[in-house]
Amino acid sequence: MSQYQTKVLAVFNQKGGVGKTTLTGIIAEYLAIRKNKRVLIVDLDMQCNSSDFWVGMEAAPYANGAQLPPIHPDFDGDPFFEERSSIADIFYDKGVLSHSVTIPKKNNMDQGCIEILAGHPDKLEAVCTAFEEATGNTPNRIVNRLKDFFHLDDVCNAYDVVILDTGPSRSPVFRAALRAATHGVIPFEPEEKSTQGINAMLQAIESENLNRQDFERLDIIGLCPNKVRLNTNLHRDQIKTLRSKVGDLLFPEDTYLPVSVAFPERDVKNIEPKYMMHINQKHKAYLASSRVGEYVFQHLFNAVPSRDTGTTLPDIRAQ
């Protein structure tokens, strides 16, 4: 029997600023609103941008990271839980409380519900500091902690998919996310410095798969181009070169996220519409987000065969 019974999608790249949080939100919205899926977002990035977008972080000038997750409305004083519950708590054998967000009906779409396990900058950093041994190794109980939790029967029965928004560093928390994941998407910008991080990410996935049975291997849905400007030679050439090296590991030619103010506008407080699925359905950002969401959906829910991850992944470094 597989230890991996929940669909756990990790959005990761070891370079920062490539759009992991944006892509996490778009996929979550699409699956919840368009496909009526039960979605749990888990914020493992110490910047906690997903937490801020979905539930709102509280300013805390003297805390590490200068922000804290909100006090959970369901906290009743039970010592098994923290008042400001966060995903970091499970590394210390505490319980976690998810926040629930309802996305209202709009654009002739049903409402959606997304749950979020908030991040905690100070505690996530403490996990990385406390459990990173001098040898660079991390105790197995920490590496396996997210896997053990997200593949419990209760979690599998409660959610159709768990989406991990990960940080850029190769930390104990990142290793735990990699171990927990059943699927992965790697966003990147089609520029030299951004694509440099892809090879390290592919190597990390290949190394992780060496620890798994063949039927449990992490399935890479693909590399998702972000902030794309197809009217520039630089971006066209970068994508063309990358496709020649990785083939269908790259998202299809028409499936990418373009440069658009609609994406950073999502982060503006109290903006309307807040959600990508609520903007004008003819807007290029809406159309692009829908294509990306559909592509991920098709792979996650076995509407198309999984890619054979038993083969050696390509090396995309310049020859």
TAURDA-V666572 format. One record per pair of residues at least 24 apart in sequence whose C-alpha atoms are under 7 Angstrom apart, sorted by sequence separation. I is the first residue (numbers start at 0). J is the second residue. D is the distance in whole Angstrom. If there is no record, write none. Layout:
I_J_D, I_J_D
This chain:
259_284_7, 222_248_6, 223_249_7, 221_248_5, 222_249_5, 223_250_6, 257_284_7, 20_48_7, 221_249_5, 222_250_6, 20_49_6, 142_171_7, 178_207_7, 221_250_6, 227_256_6, 228_257_6, 86_116_6, 145_175_6, 225_255_6, 226_256_6, 227_257_4, 228_258_6, 85_116_6, 86_117_6, 87_118_7, 144_175_7, 145_176_6, 224_255_5, 225_256_5, 226_257_5, 227_258_5, 256_287_6, 85_117_5, 86_118_6, 87_119_7, 142_174_6, 143_175_6, 146_178_6, 223_255_6, 224_256_6, 225_257_6, 226_258_4, 255_287_6, 256_288_7, 85_118_5, 142_175_4, 146_179_4, 254_287_7, 85_119_6, 137_171_6, 141_175_7, 145_179_6, 87_122_6, 143_178_6, 182_217_5, 183_218_6, 184_219_6, 189_224_6, 87_123_6, 142_178_7, 181_217_5, 182_218_5, 183_219_5, 184_220_6, 185_221_6, 186_222_6, 187_223_6, 188_224_6, 254_290_6, 255_291_6, 180_217_6, 181_218_6, 182_219_6, 183_220_6, 184_221_5, 185_222_5, 186_223_5, 187_224_5, 188_225_5, 254_291_6, 182_220_6, 184_222_6, 185_223_6, 186_224_6, 187_225_6, 188_226_6, 189_227_7, 184_223_7, 186_225_6, 188_227_7, 131_171_6, 130_171_7, 127_170_6, 127_171_5, 190_234_7, 127_172_6, 189_234_5, 190_237_6, 189_237_6, 68_117_6, 189_238_6, 68_118_7, 68_119_6, 90_141_7, 67_119_6, 90_144_7, 64_120_5, 63_120_6, 64_121_6, 63_121_5, 62_121_7, 50_117_5, 50_118_6, 245_313_6, 244_313_7, 47_118_6, 244_315_6, 45_118_7, 47_120_7, 39_113_6, 40_114_6, 41_115_6, 42_116_6, 44_118_7, 45_119_7, 46_120_6, 38_113_5, 39_114_5, 40_115_5, 41_116_5, 42_117_5, 43_118_6, 45_120_5, 220_295_7, 32_108_7, 35_111_7, 37_113_7, 38_114_6, 39_115_6, 40_116_6, 41_117_6, 42_118_5, 32_109_6, 32_110_6, 45_123_6, 220_298_7, 32_111_5, 45_124_7, 31_111_5, 31_112_6, 31_113_7, 218_305_7, 218_306_7, 218_308_6, 216_308_7, 213_309_7, 205_312_7, 201_312_7, 198_314_6, 198_315_6, 198_316_7, 39_158_7, 38_158_6, 43_163_7, 44_164_6, 37_158_5, 38_159_6, 39_160_7, 40_161_6, 41_162_6, 42_163_6, 43_164_6, 44_165_5, 45_166_7, 37_159_5, 38_160_5, 39_161_5, 40_162_5, 41_163_5, 42_164_5, 43_165_5, 44_166_4, 36_159_6, 37_160_7, 38_161_6, 39_162_6, 40_163_6, 41_164_6, 42_165_7, 43_166_6, 23_162_7, 23_164_6, 5_149_7, 20_164_6, 5_150_5, 19_164_7, 4_150_6, 3_150_6, 2_150_7, 5_155_5, 4_155_7, 15_167_5, 6_159_7, 7_160_6, 8_161_6, 9_162_6, 10_163_6, 14_167_5, 6_160_5, 7_161_5, 8_162_5, 9_163_5, 10_164_6, 11_165_6, 13_167_4, 5_160_7, 6_161_6, 7_162_6, 8_163_6, 9_164_7, 10_165_6, 12_167_6, 13_168_6, 13_169_7, 9_176_7, 19_186_6, 18_186_6, 17_186_6, 17_187_5, 9_180_6, 17_188_6, 106_277_6, 7_179_7, 8_180_6, 105_277_6, 7_180_5, 8_181_6, 9_182_6, 10_183_6, 11_184_6, 12_185_6, 7_181_5, 8_182_5, 9_183_5, 10_184_5, 11_185_5, 12_186_7, 6_181_6, 7_182_6, 8_183_5, 9_184_6, 10_185_6, 3_181_7, 14_193_7, 14_196_6, 13_196_6, 12_196_7, 12_197_7, 13_200_6, 12_200_6, 18_225_7, 3_215_7, 1_215_7, 52_266_6, 29_276_7, 28_276_7, 25_275_7, 29_289_7, 25_288_6, 29_292_6, 26_292_5, 25_292_7
